[in-house]
Amino acid sequence: MMCSVSTKNSCTSLQDIDYYYYYYYYYYYYYYLYYFYYYYYYYYYYYYCCCCCCCCCC
């Protein structure tokens, strides 16, 4: 148990705190991973396929 110094009655376990931070860590991790792949395929489609392969180069 880890108790706050300011209030004696507010005690939270370390497992709850670890769960809290891991939850938001993985939430933002998959959030930015989603947008990474989104812009990656956007870049691939519009710049590689339309400009280099479909329209201009090929």
C-alpha positions as CSV (number, residue, x, y, z in Angstrom):
1,M,0.0,0.0,0.0
2,M,1.1,3.5,-0.8
3,C,-0.5,6.3,1.3
4,S,-0.5,9.9,0.5
5,V,1.2,12.2,2.9
6,S,-1.3,15.0,2.8
7,T,-4.4,12.9,3.5
8,K,-4.1,9.8,5.7
9,N,-7.3,8.1,4.4
10,S,-6.3,8.2,0.7
11,C,-4.4,5.0,0.1
12,T,-3.9,3.4,-3.3
13,S,-2.1,0.2,-4.1
14,L,0.8,0.1,-6.4
15,Q,-0.9,-2.3,-8.7
16,D,-3.7,0.2,-9.4
17,I,-1.2,2.9,-10.2
18,D,0.8,0.6,-12.5
19,Y,-2.4,-0.4,-14.2
20,Y,-3.4,3.2,-14.7
21,Y,-0.2,4.2,-16.3
22,Y,0.1,1.1,-18.5
23,Y,-3.4,1.6,-19.7
24,Y,-2.8,5.1,-20.9
25,Y,0.6,4.1,-22.2
26,Y,-0.9,1.4,-24.5
27,Y,-3.8,3.6,-25.4
28,Y,-1.6,6.4,-26.8
29,Y,0.8,3.8,-28.2
30,Y,-1.9,2.2,-30.4
31,Y,-3.4,5.6,-31.1
32,Y,-0.3,7.0,-32.6
33,L,0.4,3.7,-34.3
34,Y,-2.9,3.9,-36.0
35,Y,-2.2,7.3,-37.4
36,F,1.2,6.3,-38.4
37,Y,-0.1,3.5,-40.6
38,Y,-2.9,5.8,-41.8
39,Y,-0.5,8.5,-43.1
40,Y,1.9,5.8,-44.3
41,Y,-0.7,4.3,-46.6
42,Y,-1.9,7.7,-47.6
43,Y,1.7,8.6,-48.6
44,Y,2.1,5.3,-50.4
45,Y,-1.1,5.6,-52.4
46,Y,-1.0,9.2,-53.4
47,Y,2.7,9.7,-53.9
48,Y,3.9,6.3,-55.0
49,C,0.9,4.8,-56.9
50,C,-0.7,7.9,-58.4
51,C,2.5,10.0,-59.1
52,C,5.2,7.4,-59.7
53,C,3.4,4.3,-61.0
54,C,-0.1,5.0,-62.3
55,C,0.0,8.5,-63.8
56,C,3.6,9.8,-64.3
57,C,6.3,7.2,-64.4
58,C,4.5,4.1,-65.6
